Amino acid sequence: MTGAAFRTLALSLPDTEEGSHMGHADFRVAGKIFATLPDADERRGMVKLKPEDQRTLVRQRPEAFAPARGAWGRAGSTCVDLRAVDRPTLRAALVAAWKNVAPRRMVEAFGPDDRE
């Protein structure tokens, strides 16, 4: 995967806007960040997951996912190695992150099995 692919997948989610936070790209829904591209070379991304979702992804795909350092990681911020993740897995992580911050009405309208 590439940073461009991460960006395309993130922006494919309803009402997502790209912004900038601390000098790197971020992706927001309803003003809340759910994902970022923190590296200048865009080899790494971050998704804001629930801690239990983070644990599952890290256990299933340790080559692609790792908790961020410190309190952010314990709260669910999850680093993604874009060189090690496939498109369906990244999309699922981005959808989960989007659903974590999107307003309930948007999540309900999105539906459980919405695909790109």
Secondary structure, 3 states (H helix, E strand, C coil): CCHHHHHHHHHCCCCEEEEEECCEEEEEECCEEEEEECCCCCCEEEEECCHHHHHHHHHHCCCCEEECCHHHHHCCEEEEECCCCCHHHHHHHHHHHHHHHCCHHHHHHHCCCCCC
